[in-house]
Amino acid sequence: MKIRALLTIAATVALAGAPLEAQQMVAPASAGQKSLAATMNVYVFPSKGQTPEQQNTDEATCYDWAEKNTGTDPFKLQQQSQDQKQQAQQDKAAASMAGTGAGAVGAVRGAAAGTLIGAIAGDTGAGAAYGAAAGLLIGHRRHRIAQEQAEAQVQASSVQAQQATAEELANFKKAFSVCLEAKNYMVKY
């Protein structure tokens, strides 16, 4: 309801000062403002000679109808999409830290194991050094694997969220289009 009232007021104000002939010829988008449909990249043509004011009213009515029937508001979806992208960037930054310290932990564990093996062999220092080096390499490998897995998981979640948002928007556009077509408009998106 709010959107319909705002669109009607905006169209009336935009055309109020123009001569009568200009008022009848001006399309909603040429008044310097996009129509409601145009903001969603939906192209609407009045096939029965509807006036720009009638088209604005019909678009607002169909917007309300589509929102109620799909449970989706495309302008909220746009904000949600931006929030998802921002969250994905934060998650990627966190994923790059996955496994941090694994090299040091591996080196300590390797040194402990090497010391134990070196004690059995008779040279604890050499055993500890070899164990630390091996542990460091294994720790770095584990860090890289953990990081790659975390980044892949973040990417998959991000793609899934974007697909769900795109699907919701497509469903809204279908409902919006069906309503406008019932009101004798040609619609493409």
N, C-alpha and C positions, 0 to 999 in steps of 0.2 A: 504494500500500500504506500509506504513512504517513497519508494522509488518512482511509482506511477505519478504521485503528486509532484515530486521534484522535476520529473521529465516534462510534465504538462506545464508547470510554471516556467521552466527554462525555455521551452519551445515558444510559449506565449510571449515572454519577455524579449526573446531574440527576434521575433517577427513583428512585434507590436509597432515599432517605429517605421517599418518599411511600407511603401505604397502597396495598395491592394493587389495589383498585378504581380508584384514581387513576392508578396506573401503566398500567393497561390502557386508560384513557380519554384519556390525555394524548397529544397529537400532538407531533411533534418541535419545531415552531415555538413551541408554547405553553410550552415549558420555558424560555423566555427566550432561546433561541438559534434562529437561522434554520437550516433544513435546508440541505444542500449545494445542492439544486436551487433553493431560495428565494433563495440568495445570487446566483444567476445569472438571477433572474426567470423561472424555469421552475416551472410549477405542476403538482404531482404528487398524484394521488388514488389511494389503494390500493383498487382495485376488487375485490379478492378478500379483503378484510379483513386485510391484512398489518399487523403490529404496527409501532409507531414504530421499534422497534429493527431489525426486518427491513427497513423502508423505508430507514433510515439505511445499513444494510449494503448493500442493493441500489443505493442512490444512489452509494455509494463505489465499488462494483464497476463500475457503469456509467460513472462518471466516469473511472476508470482505463482502461476499454475504449475510451471515446470519445477519450481523450487519445492512446492508442496508435494508434488508427485514423485520427485526423485530424492528429496531430502538433501539436496545439494545446492549450495550457493556458490557460483563460480568465482565471485570476488573473494569469498573466504577460502576457496580452494587455491587461489593464487597466493594468498598469504601463507597458507599451509605449505604450498610448494616451496616458497622462499625459506620458510622455517626448516623444511626437510633438507634443503641444500646446505643451509648453515649448519645443521646438526651433522650432516654427512662430513663436512669439512672438519668439524671438531672431532668426530669419530676417527677420521683418517689420521689426524694429528696424534690422537691417543693410540691408534694402532701402530704408528711408527715407533712408539715407545714400548710396545709389547716385547717381552723377553729381555728388557734392559737389565744389565747386570749378570746375564747368564754366563758371559765369558769369565767374569771374576769368580762366580760361584763354581763354574767348571774347573777353573784353575785351582781353587782351594780343595775341591773334592779330589781332583787328580793328584795334587801334591800329597794329600793324605793317603790315597791309595798307593802312590809311588813310594812314599816313605815306608809303608807297611811291606810292600814288595821288596824295596831296597833293604829293609832290615832282615828279611829272609835271605836275600842274596848277599848281604854283607856290606852294602854301600847305600846307606839311607839318603845321603845328600844327592847322589846321582839319580836315585829312584824318585826322590821328591821332585827334582828338576824335570825329569822326563814325564812324570805324572802330571805336573803342573802345565807343561807345554801341551800335552795331549788333552788335558781337561779344558784348557783355554780354547783349543781348536773345536772341541766338541761343543763347548758352551757357545761359541760364536755361531756355529752351525745351528744350534737349537734356537738362538736368538733370531737368526735370519728366517728360519722356518716358522717360528711363532709370529714374527712380523708379517710374513707373506700370508699366513692363514688369517690373521686379524684384518689385514687390508682387504683380502678377498671377501671376508664376511661382511665388512662395512660396505664394500662395493655392491654386493648382492642385495643387501638390505636397502641401499639407496635406490637401486634400479627397481626393486619390487615396490617401494613406496611411490616412486615416480610413475610407474605403470598403473598403480591403483588410482592415483590422482588423475591421470590422463583418462582412465576409463570412466571415472565419475563425471568428468567434464564432458566427455563424449555422450554419456547418457543424458546429461542435462541438455545438451545441444539438440539431441534427438527429440526430447520432450518439447523443448522450446519451438523447434521447427514444426512439429506436428500441430501444435496449437496455432502457429501463424499460418500454416497451410490451410487449416480449417477456417481461417478468417480471410481466405482468398489472397494470400501472398505467395510469391515464389521464393523459396528459401534454399540456400546452398551454404555449406560450411566445410 
